């Protein structure tokens, strides 16, 4: 608990408490269950940030489903996307003829998911939707629609519940706005 308290000192504010996140994830799982009744979708977790959300979300979906994992990189140690998307870990199985739901932690510029969506459609997915914990439309530069999201957030740098800055803060159970004093020196 000592480490957790220290991490909270780096936050400007708590944006969503663990209870608010749990309620939103539960509601999203119910919505996806209703939308995919009678189907067996493949949920693709985008590593590493979406792993916490993904784990909680799939347990709220009352359907037969399969899971897959992909890892992409467009940030490095920065708070802004480089705009260049690099595939780090690909799928282990084919998605040909399958209903696919990409699960992401946060969508801001949309560059990463725009890239992934085009890639997965060329691989023959029957349908493809995006589920995100948070949607930040103010930063969108790629033409992309988020089909499911728990929260629409302002243009702030958030961490916790899987989201990180330089691999830190993923273990916070709440979502908070990171204080600019933490990254301002590194961004210059």
N, C-alpha and C positions, 0 to 999 in steps of 0.2 A: 504494500500500500504506500510505502514511502516514495517509491519511484513514481507511482501514479500521481501522487500529490505534487511532486516536482514537475511532472509533465504539464499539469494543469496551470502552473505558473507561467507557462509559455503561451497561454491562450489569452486573447482579448476578451472573449466571451464564449459561453456555451450556446450554440445555435439550436441543437436538438439534444434532449436528454435521452438516456438509454431507454426510458419508458416510452417516450414519443417515437423513437426509432422502432422499438418492438411493435408498437401498435400499427405504425405505418407499414411495416414489413408484413405483418399478419393480414392487413387489409389487402395489400398487393397480392399476396399468395392466394387469397380467396378470389380476387378478380381474375387472376390467371387461371385458376382452377375452373371457374365458370366459362371463361373464353375458350379453353382447350378441352372441355368435356368430350370424352369419346376419342381423344387423340393421345399419342404417346410422344410428347415433345422431347427434343434434346436441348438441355440447358448447357450453355457454354460459359464457363467462368473465365473472365479476363483477369489473369494473375498480375500482380499480387494483390492489388488494392481491393478487388471485389470479393476476395475469399471469405471474409467475415459475413458480408451481406449475402453472398451466394449460399453459404451454409445455413443461415437462418431462413432465407427465402425458400429453398427447396423443401425444407421441413414444414412449410406452411402450404405447400401445393399438394392437394389430394388427388394425384393422378399417377399412373405409371409413367415414369420418365427415365431418361438416361442423362448422364452428365459427361461433360468433356471439359478440357482446360486448354487455354491458349495464353501465351504471354507475348506482349508487344511492348515496344518502348518508344516513347516520343518525348520524354521529359528529362531523363538523367537526374541530376541533382538540382534542377532548377524548379522554379514555381511556374514557369511558362513552357508550353509545348514548343519543341524545336521545329515542328511542322513536318519533320521527317519521321515516318513510321517504319519501324523495323520489327519483323516477325522473329521472336526469340524462341517460342515453343509452339509447334503446330498441333493440330488435332491428331488423335491416335486412330480414329475411325472415319469412315465415309459418312457424309450427311446427305448423300444423294436420296431424293425423295422424302426427306424428313422435314418436319416442322421444327424450326430452330428458334430459340430465344437466347440472345446474347445478354449476359448479365455483367454489368459494369458498375463500378463504384460511383463515378461522376462523369457527366458529359459536359464539357465546356466548349472548346473549339470545334469538336466533332470530327476532327481530322482522323483520329485513330479508328473510330467506329465507321466512318465513311469508307475508309480503306478496307476494314474487315467485312463490312456489309457487301461491298463489291466482290471481294474475294470469295465469300461463302455463297453468294448467289451463283457465281460461275461454277461452283462445285455441285450445283444441282439441288439446293434446298428448296422444298416445296413452298415454304413460307419462312419469313425471317422477321422477327421483331426484336426490339431492344428494350430491356428492363434495366433501369438505373436507380440506384439509391437516391442520387441527386442530379438534377438537371440545372445547368447554369446557362440559360439561353443568351444572356447578355454577351457572352464570349464566343458565340457560334460563328464560325467562318465557313464551315463546310455545309452543304445542303443535307440536312439530316433531321429526321423526326424521331423523338424518343417516344416509344409506344406506351411504356409503363414507367412511372417514376414515383417514388415516395415523397420527394420534396422538390420544389422549384426554389432555387436559392439565388441570392444576390451575388454580385461579382466580388467575392471574398475568397481568400485562400483558407480552405477548411481541412482539418485533420481529425483523426479518430475513427473508430469503427471500421478499421481497415485502410483508411486514407492516410497518407504519410507526407512528410517532408524529409527528404534525404534518408529514407528508411526508418524514421522515428515517428512516434505517436500512433502507429497502427493499433496498439493495444488499448488505447483509451476507449471505454465503453460508450462515451458520449461523443457527439460531433461538435467541434468548436472552431472558432475563427482563430487562426494562428497569428500571434502578434508580429507585425512587420519587423520589429527589432530582432527577431530570430533569423530572418532571411535577408534583411536589407543590406548588410555588409557583404554577403556572399553574392548578391545580384549585381553589385557595382562593377 
